[in-house]
Amino acid sequence: MKVQILFNSAAIHEDLSTGWGISCLVDNRVLFDTGEKARSLANNFDRLETDTDFLEAVVISHDHWDHTGGLEEVLRRRPGLDVYICPNFGKELKQKIISLKGRLKENSDLFKVAKDIYVTGEMTGTYKQKDIAEQSLVLDTVKGLTIITGCAHPDILEIVEKVRENFSDKKIFAVLGGFHLTHEPPRKIKAIVQRFLELGIKKVGPTHCSGTDAENVFRKAYQDDCFTLRVGEKVEV
């Protein structure tokens, strides 16, 4: 299964839009998050010749502008598309999805959104001392499970452990996305990397809110098995 990066802070060439936020396309079927701006995502769709006719669903990890900003462009191209969110997302985002002719899909638990592609269901994290609802994507491939996170506000290890619990007969092959480790101390980051290694996770791709320090620690531990995740790149999972 292939994951193509459609928005992030760095790109494979200068014609692609970059910024704060993340978006990736899974197997040309499911879009996970939409980056910070509609026009940026539109540019990257066009530059990368992304055929949105094959889209089956959009999954929004959490209700923050840098993950929902491009949603308007997606639904402009594909009105009526299923948009998977958490029940405790804000009313404003829910109303926006409906006004843009998206089909609102709220789920609290593990749910299959497409063949071999699941959402974890709602988990609760914190942001600026307030609770925030978030969900992650899980891909079930021949190599094992791949977890894709938006910002991992509920804690990256908590997300991994929930996936292990829900797919107890599967191994986790890769974890990529925002790990929310920017302000975490080195000792905690090293402990997380060590736990990843203990769990036998083969590949990682910390990006977005993971922080430079965490990215460097993961890269040192995983070397060539650490994805860079620039806009335009495709990774095989």
Secondary structure as GFF3:
##gff-version 3
##sequence-region A 1 237
A	DSSP	beta_strand	2	7	.	.	.	ID=ss1
A	DSSP	beta_strand	23	26	.	.	.	ID=ss2
A	DSSP	beta_strand	30	32	.	.	.	ID=ss3
A	DSSP	alpha_helix	38	47	.	.	.	ID=ss4
A	DSSP	three_ten_helix	52	54	.	.	.	ID=ss5
A	DSSP	beta_strand	57	59	.	.	.	ID=ss6
A	DSSP	alpha_helix	65	68	.	.	.	ID=ss7
A	DSSP	alpha_helix	71	77	.	.	.	ID=ss8
A	DSSP	beta_strand	82	85	.	.	.	ID=ss9
A	DSSP	alpha_helix	91	99	.	.	.	ID=ss10
A	DSSP	beta_strand	103	106	.	.	.	ID=ss11
A	DSSP	beta_strand	111	114	.	.	.	ID=ss12
A	DSSP	beta_strand	117	119	.	.	.	ID=ss13
A	DSSP	beta_strand	123	127	.	.	.	ID=ss14
A	DSSP	beta_strand	130	134	.	.	.	ID=ss15
A	DSSP	beta_strand	137	141	.	.	.	ID=ss16
A	DSSP	beta_strand	144	149	.	.	.	ID=ss17
A	DSSP	alpha_helix	156	166	.	.	.	ID=ss18
A	DSSP	beta_strand	172	178	.	.	.	ID=ss19
A	DSSP	alpha_helix	186	198	.	.	.	ID=ss20
A	DSSP	beta_strand	203	207	.	.	.	ID=ss21
A	DSSP	three_ten_helix	208	210	.	.	.	ID=ss22
A	DSSP	alpha_helix	212	222	.	.	.	ID=ss23
A	DSSP	three_ten_helix	223	225	.	.	.	ID=ss24
A	DSSP	beta_strand	234	236	.	.	.	ID=ss25
###
